[in-house]
Amino acid sequence: MDSQEEKKIIEEIMDQRRLSYSIEILDVQGDKYTVRNNFGSTMIYVKKGDNFFLEGELD
């Protein structure tokens, strides 16, 4: 994934989820994006259609 594509995905997640902190993508596996926020927490977002969900929200 190039830096422009990564930046676009980060912006999409931040806009949709209305995050008040920054994130960076650590790993991509298909539609699963492992990200770390500026507090050091790691979470997994899953893209379904045009939306991003936390992995736990889909259980």
PDB file of N, H, CA, C and O in Angstrom:
ATOM      1  N   MET A   1       0.855  -1.166   0.000  1.00  0.00           N
ATOM      2  CA  MET A   1       0.000   0.000   0.000  1.00  0.00           C
ATOM      3  C   MET A   1       0.906   1.236   0.000  1.00  0.00           C
ATOM      4  O   MET A   1       1.829   1.342   0.808  1.00  0.00           O
ATOM      5  N   ASP A   2       0.632   2.153  -0.905  1.00  0.00           N
ATOM      6  H   ASP A   2      -0.118   2.067  -1.561  1.00  0.00           H
ATOM      7  CA  ASP A   2       1.448   3.360  -0.952  1.00  0.00           C
ATOM      8  C   ASP A   2       0.946   4.394   0.057  1.00  0.00           C
ATOM      9  O   ASP A   2      -0.146   4.251   0.607  1.00  0.00           O
ATOM     10  N   SER A   3       1.727   5.409   0.293  1.00  0.00           N
ATOM     11  H   SER A   3       2.614   5.526  -0.153  1.00  0.00           H
ATOM     12  CA  SER A   3       1.419   6.383   1.343  1.00  0.00           C
ATOM     13  C   SER A   3       0.152   7.178   1.043  1.00  0.00           C
ATOM     14  O   SER A   3      -0.559   7.554   1.975  1.00  0.00           O
ATOM     15  N   GLN A   4      -0.154   7.447  -0.222  1.00  0.00           N
ATOM     16  H   GLN A   4       0.424   7.142  -0.980  1.00  0.00           H
ATOM     17  CA  GLN A   4      -1.376   8.179  -0.556  1.00  0.00           C
ATOM     18  C   GLN A   4      -2.616   7.348  -0.265  1.00  0.00           C
ATOM     19  O   GLN A   4      -3.609   7.863   0.249  1.00  0.00           O
ATOM     20  N   GLU A   5      -2.559   6.059  -0.593  1.00  0.00           N
ATOM     21  H   GLU A   5      -1.753   5.640  -1.010  1.00  0.00           H
ATOM     22  CA  GLU A   5      -3.687   5.165  -0.321  1.00  0.00           C
ATOM     23  C   GLU A   5      -3.890   5.021   1.184  1.00  0.00           C
ATOM     24  O   GLU A   5      -5.020   5.029   1.672  1.00  0.00           O
ATOM     25  N   GLU A   6      -2.783   4.889   1.915  1.00  0.00           N
ATOM     26  H   GLU A   6      -1.864   4.882   1.519  1.00  0.00           H
ATOM     27  CA  GLU A   6      -2.857   4.776   3.368  1.00  0.00           C
ATOM     28  C   GLU A   6      -3.459   6.038   3.973  1.00  0.00           C
ATOM     29  O   GLU A   6      -4.303   5.949   4.865  1.00  0.00           O
ATOM     30  N   LYS A   7      -3.046   7.195   3.508  1.00  0.00           N
ATOM     31  H   LYS A   7      -2.360   7.267   2.784  1.00  0.00           H
ATOM     32  CA  LYS A   7      -3.579   8.462   4.014  1.00  0.00           C
ATOM     33  C   LYS A   7      -5.075   8.565   3.753  1.00  0.00           C
ATOM     34  O   LYS A   7      -5.825   9.028   4.612  1.00  0.00           O
ATOM     35  N   LYS A   8      -5.519   8.131   2.560  1.00  0.00           N
ATOM     36  H   LYS A   8      -4.910   7.755   1.862  1.00  0.00           H
ATOM     37  CA  LYS A   8      -6.939   8.165   2.213  1.00  0.00           C
ATOM     38  C   LYS A   8      -7.752   7.281   3.149  1.00  0.00           C
ATOM     39  O   LYS A   8      -8.818   7.686   3.613  1.00  0.00           O
ATOM     40  N   ILE A   9      -7.262   6.082   3.431  1.00  0.00           N
ATOM     41  H   ILE A   9      -6.396   5.752   3.054  1.00  0.00           H
ATOM     42  CA  ILE A   9      -7.972   5.163   4.322  1.00  0.00           C
ATOM     43  C   ILE A   9      -8.037   5.737   5.735  1.00  0.00           C
ATOM     44  O   ILE A   9      -9.084   5.677   6.380  1.00  0.00           O
ATOM     45  N   ILE A  10      -6.931   6.290   6.217  1.00  0.00           N
ATOM     46  H   ILE A  10      -6.081   6.338   5.694  1.00  0.00           H
ATOM     47  CA  ILE A  10      -6.914   6.895   7.558  1.00  0.00           C
ATOM     48  C   ILE A  10      -7.937   8.023   7.638  1.00  0.00           C
ATOM     49  O   ILE A  10      -8.681   8.116   8.615  1.00  0.00           O
ATOM     50  N   GLU A  11      -7.982   8.878   6.620  1.00  0.00           N
ATOM     51  H   GLU A  11      -7.378   8.802   5.827  1.00  0.00           H
ATOM     52  CA  GLU A  11      -8.949   9.977   6.607  1.00  0.00           C
ATOM     53  C   GLU A  11     -10.383   9.464   6.591  1.00  0.00           C
ATOM     54  O   GLU A  11     -11.248  10.021   7.267  1.00  0.00           O
ATOM     55  N   GLU A  12     -10.645   8.400   5.822  1.00  0.00           N
ATOM     56  H   GLU A  12      -9.942   7.947   5.273  1.00  0.00           H
ATOM     57  CA  GLU A  12     -11.994   7.815   5.780  1.00  0.00           C
ATOM     58  C   GLU A  12     -12.402   7.303   7.157  1.00  0.00           C
ATOM     59  O   GLU A  12     -13.508   7.577   7.625  1.00  0.00           O
ATOM     60  N   ILE A  13     -11.510   6.559   7.803  1.00  0.00           N
ATOM     61  H   ILE A  13     -10.612   6.336   7.423  1.00  0.00           H
ATOM     62  CA  ILE A  13     -11.818   6.016   9.136  1.00  0.00           C
ATOM     63  C   ILE A  13     -12.064   7.160  10.114  1.00  0.00           C
ATOM     64  O   ILE A  13     -13.046   7.142  10.855  1.00  0.00           O
ATOM     65  N   MET A  14     -11.181   8.151  10.119  1.00  0.00           N
ATOM     66  H   MET A  14     -10.383   8.165   9.516  1.00  0.00           H
ATOM     67  CA  MET A  14     -11.310   9.255  11.068  1.00  0.00           C
ATOM     68  C   MET A  14     -12.592  10.049  10.846  1.00  0.00           C
ATOM     69  O   MET A  14     -13.238  10.458  11.811  1.00  0.00           O
ATOM     70  N   ASP A  15     -12.973  10.275   9.580  1.00  0.00           N
ATOM     71  H   ASP A  15     -12.449   9.943   8.795  1.00  0.00           H
ATOM     72  CA  ASP A  15     -14.206  11.006   9.285  1.00  0.00           C
ATOM     73  C   ASP A  15     -15.441  10.209   9.686  1.00  0.00           C
ATOM     74  O   ASP A  15     -16.341  10.740  10.336  1.00  0.00           O
ATOM     75  N   GLN A  16     -15.484   8.938   9.300  1.00  0.00           N
ATOM     76  H   GLN A  16     -14.752   8.507   8.772  1.00  0.00           H
ATOM     77  CA  GLN A  16     -16.656   8.111   9.589  1.00  0.00           C
ATOM     78  C   GLN A  16     -16.827   7.850  11.073  1.00  0.00           C
ATOM     79  O   GLN A  16     -17.944   7.869  11.590  1.00  0.00           O
ATOM     80  N   ARG A  17     -15.716   7.606  11.758  1.00  0.00           N
ATOM     81  H   ARG A  17     -14.808   7.591  11.338  1.00  0.00           H
ATOM     82  CA  ARG A  17     -15.768   7.260  13.172  1.00  0.00           C
ATOM     83  C   ARG A  17     -15.704   8.499  14.071  1.00  0.00           C
ATOM     84  O   ARG A  17     -15.864   8.396  15.288  1.00  0.00           O
ATOM     85  N   ARG A  18     -15.472   9.660  13.472  1.00  0.00           N
ATOM     86  H   ARG A  18     -15.342   9.744  12.484  1.00  0.00           H
ATOM     87  CA  ARG A  18     -15.352  10.934  14.211  1.00  0.00           C
ATOM     88  C   ARG A  18     -14.349  10.830  15.354  1.00  0.00           C
ATOM     89  O   ARG A  18     -14.649  11.164  16.500  1.00  0.00           O
ATOM     90  N   LEU A  19     -13.165  10.364  15.018  1.00  0.00           N
ATOM     91  H   LEU A  19     -12.921  10.093  14.087  1.00  0.00           H
ATOM     92  CA  LEU A  19     -12.116  10.169  16.013  1.00  0.00           C
ATOM     93  C   LEU A  19     -11.463  11.497  16.362  1.00  0.00           C
ATOM     94  O   LEU A  19     -11.242  12.342  15.495  1.00  0.00           O
ATOM     95  N   SER A  20     -11.160  11.669  17.638  1.00  0.00           N
ATOM     96  H   SER A  20     -11.340  10.983  18.342  1.00  0.00           H
ATOM     97  CA  SER A  20     -10.515  12.901  18.097  1.00  0.00           C
ATOM     98  C   SER A  20      -9.025  12.684  18.320  1.00  0.00           C
ATOM     99  O   SER A  20      -8.364  13.507  18.953  1.00  0.00           O
ATOM    100  N   TYR A  21      -8.500  11.590  17.809  1.00  0.00           N
ATOM    101  H   TYR A  21      -9.037  10.921  17.295  1.00  0.00           H
ATOM    102  CA  TYR A  21      -7.079  11.278  17.953  1.00  0.00           C
ATOM    103  C   TYR A  21      -6.560  10.758  16.618  1.00  0.00           C
ATOM    104  O   TYR A  21      -7.341  10.363  15.753  1.00  0.00           O
ATOM    105  N   SER A  22      -5.261  10.760  16.459  1.00  0.00           N
ATOM    106  H   SER A  22      -4.627  11.081  17.163  1.00  0.00           H
ATOM    107  CA  SER A  22      -4.674  10.292  15.205  1.00  0.00           C
ATOM    108  C   SER A  22      -4.458   8.782  15.250  1.00  0.00           C
ATOM    109  O   SER A  22      -4.350   8.185  16.320  1.00  0.00           O
ATOM    110  N   ILE A  23      -4.397   8.182  14.063  1.00  0.00           N
ATOM    111  H   ILE A  23      -4.485   8.667  13.194  1.00  0.00           H
ATOM    112  CA  ILE A  23      -4.162   6.747  13.951  1.00  0.00           C
ATOM    113  C   ILE A  23      -3.137   6.499  12.858  1.00  0.00           C
ATOM    114  O   ILE A  23      -2.927   7.334  11.978  1.00  0.00           O
ATOM    115  N   GLU A  24      -2.505   5.337  12.931  1.00  0.00           N
ATOM    116  H   GLU A  24      -2.676   4.659  13.646  1.00  0.00           H
ATOM    117  CA  GLU A  24      -1.614   4.882  11.870  1.00  0.00           C
ATOM    118  C   GLU A  24      -1.948   3.432  11.566  1.00  0.00           C
ATOM    119  O   GLU A  24      -2.289   2.664  12.466  1.00  0.00           O
ATOM    120  N   ILE A  25      -1.851   3.061  10.306  1.00  0.00           N
ATOM    121  H   ILE A  25      -1.574   3.684   9.575  1.00  0.00           H
ATOM    122  CA  ILE A  25      -2.136   1.699   9.892  1.00  0.00           C
ATOM    123  C   ILE A  25      -0.900   0.849  10.119  1.00  0.00           C
ATOM    124  O   ILE A  25       0.189   1.177   9.648  1.00  0.00           O
ATOM    125  N   LEU A  26      -1.081  -0.260  10.851  1.00  0.00           N
ATOM    126  H   LEU A  26      -1.966  -0.526  11.233  1.00  0.00           H
ATOM    127  CA  LEU A  26       0.012  -1.178  11.116  1.00  0.00           C
ATOM    128  C   LEU A  26       0.013  -2.361  10.160  1.00  0.00           C
ATOM    129  O   LEU A  26       1.073  -2.831   9.744  1.00  0.00           O
ATOM    130  N   ASP A  27      -1.197  -2.850   9.806  1.00  0.00           N
ATOM    131  H   ASP A  27      -2.058  -2.469  10.144  1.00  0.00           H
ATOM    132  CA  ASP A  27      -1.310  -4.049   8.988  1.00  0.00           C
ATOM    133  C   ASP A  27      -2.634  -4.039   8.247  1.00  0.00           C
ATOM    134  O   ASP A  27      -3.633  -3.526   8.751  1.00  0.00           O
ATOM    135  N   VAL A  28      -2.639  -4.602   7.056  1.00  0.00           N
ATOM    136  H   VAL A  28      -1.827  -5.019   6.647  1.00  0.00           H
ATOM    137  CA  VAL A  28      -3.857  -4.743   6.261  1.00  0.00           C
ATOM    138  C   VAL A  28      -3.960  -6.185   5.824  1.00  0.00           C
ATOM    139  O   VAL A  28      -3.030  -6.735   5.234  1.00  0.00           O
ATOM    140  N   GLN A  29      -5.120  -6.809   6.121  1.00  0.00           N
ATOM    141  H   GLN A  29      -5.876  -6.363   6.600  1.00  0.00           H
ATOM    142  CA  GLN A  29      -5.400  -8.176   5.679  1.00  0.00           C
ATOM    143  C   GLN A  29      -6.788  -8.178   5.076  1.00  0.00           C
ATOM    144  O   GLN A  29      -7.786  -8.308   5.786  1.00  0.00           O
ATOM    145  N   GLY A  30      -6.846  -8.033   3.762  1.00  0.00           N
ATOM    146  H   GLY A  30      -6.036  -7.927   3.186  1.00  0.00           H
ATOM    147  CA  GLY A  30      -8.136  -7.957   3.084  1.00  0.00           C
ATOM    148  C   GLY A  30      -8.857  -6.690   3.482  1.00  0.00           C
ATOM    149  O   GLY A  30      -8.372  -5.586   3.231  1.00  0.00           O
ATOM    150  N   ASP A  31     -10.033  -6.846   4.111  1.00  0.00           N
ATOM    151  H   ASP A  31     -10.427  -7.743   4.314  1.00  0.00           H
ATOM    152  CA  ASP A  31     -10.833  -5.706   4.555  1.00  0.00           C
ATOM    153  C   ASP A  31     -10.606  -5.372   6.028  1.00  0.00           C
ATOM    154  O   ASP A  31     -11.341  -4.563   6.594  1.00  0.00           O
ATOM    155  N   LYS A  32      -9.598  -5.984   6.657  1.00  0.00           N
ATOM    156  H   LYS A  32      -9.001  -6.642   6.197  1.00  0.00           H
ATOM    157  CA  LYS A  32      -9.278  -5.721   8.058  1.00  0.00           C
ATOM    158  C   LYS A  32      -8.052  -4.829   8.149  1.00  0.00           C
ATOM    159  O   LYS A  32      -7.008  -5.115   7.563  1.00  0.00           O
ATOM    160  N   TYR A  33      -8.201  -3.740   8.898  1.00  0.00           N
ATOM    161  H   TYR A  33      -9.049  -3.507   9.374  1.00  0.00           H
ATOM    162  CA  TYR A  33      -7.129  -2.770   9.069  1.00  0.00           C
ATOM    163  C   TYR A  33      -6.757  -2.703  10.542  1.00  0.00           C
ATOM    164  O   TYR A  33      -7.571  -2.287  11.366  1.00  0.00           O
ATOM    165  N   THR A  34      -5.545  -3.105  10.881  1.00  0.00           N
ATOM    166  H   THR A  34      -4.884  -3.443  10.211  1.00  0.00           H
ATOM    167  CA  THR A  34      -5.055  -2.996  12.245  1.00  0.00           C
ATOM    168  C   THR A  34      -4.408  -1.625  12.372  1.00  0.00           C
ATOM    169  O   THR A  34      -3.484  -1.291  11.629  1.00  0.00           O
ATOM    170  N   VAL A  35      -4.900  -0.836  13.319  1.00  0.00           N
ATOM    171  H   VAL A  35      -5.650  -1.107  13.923  1.00  0.00           H
ATOM    172  CA  VAL A  35      -4.400   0.524  13.491  1.00  0.00           C
ATOM    173  C   VAL A  35      -3.976   0.744  14.945  1.00  0.00           C
ATOM    174  O   VAL A  35      -4.426   0.048  15.855  1.00  0.00           O
ATOM    175  N   ARG A  36      -3.105   1.722  15.132  1.00  0.00           N
ATOM    176  H   ARG A  36      -2.740   2.287  14.392  1.00  0.00           H
ATOM    177  CA  ARG A  36      -2.696   2.126  16.473  1.00  0.00           C
ATOM    178  C   ARG A  36      -2.985   3.615  16.594  1.00  0.00           C
ATOM    179  O   ARG A  36      -2.688   4.396  15.689  1.00  0.00           O
ATOM    180  N   ASN A  37      -3.573   3.997  17.736  1.00  0.00           N
ATOM    181  H   ASN A  37      -3.814   3.363  18.470  1.00  0.00           H
ATOM    182  CA  ASN A  37      -3.838   5.420  17.937  1.00  0.00           C
ATOM    183  C   ASN A  37      -2.666   6.070  18.654  1.00  0.00           C
ATOM    184  O   ASN A  37      -1.731   5.390  19.075  1.00  0.00           O
ATOM    185  N   ASN A  38      -2.721   7.382  18.789  1.00  0.00           N
ATOM    186  H   ASN A  38      -3.481   7.935  18.446  1.00  0.00           H
ATOM    187  CA  ASN A  38      -1.597   8.104  19.384  1.00  0.00           C
ATOM    188  C   ASN A  38      -1.451   7.848  20.880  1.00  0.00           C
ATOM    189  O   ASN A  38      -0.498   8.331  21.490  1.00  0.00           O
ATOM    190  N   PHE A  39      -2.372   7.100  21.485  1.00  0.00           N
ATOM    191  H   PHE A  39      -3.147   6.708  20.990  1.00  0.00           H
ATOM    192  CA  PHE A  39      -2.262   6.710  22.896  1.00  0.00           C
ATOM    193  C   PHE A  39      -1.590   5.349  23.033  1.00  0.00           C
ATOM    194  O   PHE A  39      -1.306   4.910  24.147  1.00  0.00           O
ATOM    195  N   GLY A  40      -1.334   4.679  21.915  1.00  0.00           N
ATOM    196  H   GLY A  40      -1.564   5.035  21.010  1.00  0.00           H
ATOM    197  CA  GLY A  40      -0.666   3.380  21.925  1.00  0.00           C
ATOM    198  C   GLY A  40      -1.597   2.187  21.861  1.00  0.00           C
ATOM    199  O   GLY A  40      -1.131   1.048  21.824  1.00  0.00           O
ATOM    200  N   SER A  41      -2.905   2.417  21.848  1.00  0.00           N
ATOM    201  H   SER A  41      -3.284   3.342  21.878  1.00  0.00           H
ATOM    202  CA  SER A  41      -3.869   1.315  21.758  1.00  0.00           C
ATOM    203  C   SER A  41      -3.968   0.815  20.326  1.00  0.00           C
ATOM    204  O   SER A  41      -3.900   1.597  19.377  1.00  0.00           O
ATOM    205  N   THR A  42      -4.127  -0.487  20.180  1.00  0.00           N
ATOM    206  H   THR A  42      -4.182  -1.122  20.950  1.00  0.00           H
ATOM    207  CA  THR A  42      -4.272  -1.114  18.866  1.00  0.00           C
ATOM    208  C   THR A  42      -5.697  -1.622  18.721  1.00  0.00           C
ATOM    209  O   THR A  42      -6.259  -2.196  19.653  1.00  0.00           O
ATOM    210  N   MET A  43      -6.275  -1.406  17.548  1.00  0.00           N
ATOM    211  H   MET A  43      -5.818  -0.940  16.790  1.00  0.00           H
ATOM    212  CA  MET A  43      -7.628  -1.887  17.273  1.00  0.00           C
ATOM    213  C   MET A  43      -7.723  -2.317  15.823  1.00  0.00           C
ATOM    214  O   MET A  43      -6.880  -1.965  14.998  1.00  0.00           O
ATOM    215  N   ILE A  44      -8.759  -3.081  15.526  1.00  0.00           N
ATOM    216  H   ILE A  44      -9.444  -3.367  16.196  1.00  0.00           H
ATOM    217  CA  ILE A  44      -8.959  -3.588  14.167  1.00  0.00           C
ATOM    218  C   ILE A  44     -10.276  -3.033  13.634  1.00  0.00           C
ATOM    219  O   ILE A  44     -11.332  -3.204  14.243  1.00  0.00           O
ATOM    220  N   TYR A  45     -10.192  -2.368  12.489  1.00  0.00           N
ATOM    221  H   TYR A  45      -9.334  -2.229  11.994  1.00  0.00           H
ATOM    222  CA  TYR A  45     -11.379  -1.893  11.788  1.00  0.00           C
ATOM    223  C   TYR A  45     -11.620  -2.810  10.599  1.00  0.00           C
ATOM    224  O   TYR A  45     -10.680  -3.261   9.945  1.00  0.00           O
ATOM    225  N   VAL A  46     -12.895  -3.078  10.327  1.00  0.00           N
ATOM    226  H   VAL A  46     -13.659  -2.711  10.858  1.00  0.00           H
ATOM    227  CA  VAL A  46     -13.291  -3.908   9.194  1.00  0.00           C
ATOM    228  C   VAL A  46     -14.129  -3.038   8.271  1.00  0.00           C
ATOM    229  O   VAL A  46     -15.063  -2.368   8.710  1.00  0.00           O
ATOM    230  N   LYS A  47     -13.784  -3.055   6.982  1.00  0.00           N
ATOM    231  H   LYS A  47     -13.025  -3.599   6.625  1.00  0.00           H
ATOM    232  CA  LYS A  47     -14.549  -2.273   6.009  1.00  0.00           C
ATOM    233  C   LYS A  47     -15.653  -3.138   5.445  1.00  0.00           C
ATOM    234  O   LYS A  47     -15.395  -4.189   4.858  1.00  0.00           O
ATOM    235  N   LYS A  48     -16.879  -2.694   5.623  1.00  0.00           N
ATOM    236  H   LYS A  48     -17.089  -1.840   6.100  1.00  0.00           H
ATOM    237  CA  LYS A  48     -18.072  -3.363   5.067  1.00  0.00           C
ATOM    238  C   LYS A  48     -18.772  -2.345   4.183  1.00  0.00           C
ATOM    239  O   LYS A  48     -19.319  -1.360   4.677  1.00  0.00           O
ATOM    240  N   GLY A  49     -18.758  -2.580   2.880  1.00  0.00           N
ATOM    241  H   GLY A  49     -18.314  -3.381   2.478  1.00  0.00           H
ATOM    242  CA  GLY A  49     -19.313  -1.599   1.948  1.00  0.00           C
ATOM    243  C   GLY A  49     -18.451  -0.350   1.997  1.00  0.00           C
ATOM    244  O   GLY A  49     -17.246  -0.406   1.756  1.00  0.00           O
ATOM    245  N   ASP A  50     -19.074   0.770   2.308  1.00  0.00           N
ATOM    246  H   ASP A  50     -20.053   0.815   2.504  1.00  0.00           H
ATOM    247  CA  ASP A  50     -18.346   2.037   2.410  1.00  0.00           C
ATOM    248  C   ASP A  50     -18.063   2.425   3.853  1.00  0.00           C
ATOM    249  O   ASP A  50     -17.534   3.508   4.102  1.00  0.00           O
ATOM    250  N   ASN A  51     -18.406   1.562   4.813  1.00  0.00           N
ATOM    251  H   ASN A  51     -18.836   0.683   4.610  1.00  0.00           H
ATOM    252  CA  ASN A  51     -18.283   1.902   6.223  1.00  0.00           C
ATOM    253  C   ASN A  51     -17.205   1.095   6.922  1.00  0.00           C
ATOM    254  O   ASN A  51     -16.883  -0.023   6.519  1.00  0.00           O
ATOM    255  N   PHE A  52     -16.652   1.679   7.977  1.00  0.00           N
ATOM    256  H   PHE A  52     -16.914   2.586   8.305  1.00  0.00           H
ATOM    257  CA  PHE A  52     -15.656   1.015   8.807  1.00  0.00           C
ATOM    258  C   PHE A  52     -16.258   0.715  10.172  1.00  0.00           C
ATOM    259  O   PHE A  52     -16.856   1.591  10.797  1.00  0.00           O
ATOM    260  N   PHE A  53     -16.101  -0.521  10.634  1.00  0.00           N
ATOM    261  H   PHE A  53     -15.615  -1.232  10.126  1.00  0.00           H
ATOM    262  CA  PHE A  53     -16.622  -0.956  11.925  1.00  0.00           C
ATOM    263  C   PHE A  53     -15.465  -1.523  12.746  1.00  0.00           C
ATOM    264  O   PHE A  53     -14.542  -2.128  12.201  1.00  0.00           O
ATOM    265  N   LEU A  54     -15.528  -1.320  14.057  1.00  0.00           N
ATOM    266  H   LEU A  54     -16.278  -0.829  14.500  1.00  0.00           H
ATOM    267  CA  LEU A  54     -14.593  -2.029  14.924  1.00  0.00           C
ATOM    268  C   LEU A  54     -14.923  -3.508  14.839  1.00  0.00           C
ATOM    269  O   LEU A  54     -16.092  -3.879  14.741  1.00  0.00           O
ATOM    270  N   GLU A  55     -13.925  -4.337  14.875  1.00  0.00           N
ATOM    271  H   GLU A  55     -12.975  -4.035  14.955  1.00  0.00           H
ATOM    272  CA  GLU A  55     -14.135  -5.780  14.735  1.00  0.00           C
ATOM    273  C   GLU A  55     -15.156  -6.297  15.744  1.00  0.00           C
ATOM    274  O   GLU A  55     -15.980  -7.143  15.398  1.00  0.00           O
ATOM    275  N   GLY A  56     -15.121  -5.818  16.959  1.00  0.00           N
ATOM    276  H   GLY A  56     -14.452  -5.130  17.240  1.00  0.00           H
ATOM    277  CA  GLY A  56     -16.045  -6.253  18.006  1.00  0.00           C
ATOM    278  C   GLY A  56     -17.494  -5.861  17.747  1.00  0.00           C
ATOM    279  O   GLY A  56     -18.404  -6.494  18.283  1.00  0.00           O
ATOM    280  N   GLU A  57     -17.725  -4.842  16.946  1.00  0.00           N
ATOM    281  H   GLU A  57     -16.985  -4.328  16.511  1.00  0.00           H
ATOM    282  CA  GLU A  57     -19.096  -4.417  16.627  1.00  0.00           C
ATOM    283  C   GLU A  57     -19.786  -5.374  15.680  1.00  0.00           C
ATOM    284  O   GLU A  57     -21.011  -5.341  15.559  1.00  0.00           O
ATOM    285  N   LEU A  58     -19.036  -6.224  15.006  1.00  0.00           N
ATOM    286  H   LEU A  58     -18.041  -6.251  15.103  1.00  0.00           H
ATOM    287  CA  LEU A  58     -19.619  -7.148  14.028  1.00  0.00           C
ATOM    288  C   LEU A  58     -19.944  -8.519  14.618  1.00  0.00           C
ATOM    289  O   LEU A  58     -20.529  -9.361  13.937  1.00  0.00           O
ATOM    290  N   ASP A  59     -19.577  -8.749  15.864  1.00  0.00           N
ATOM    291  H   ASP A  59     -19.102  -8.065  16.418  1.00  0.00           H
ATOM    292  CA  ASP A  59     -19.836 -10.063  16.499  1.00  0.00           C
ATOM    293  C   ASP A  59     -21.286 -10.228  16.864  1.00  0.00           C
ATOM    294  O   ASP A  59     -21.673 -11.265  17.401  1.00  0.00           O
TER     295      ASP A  59
END
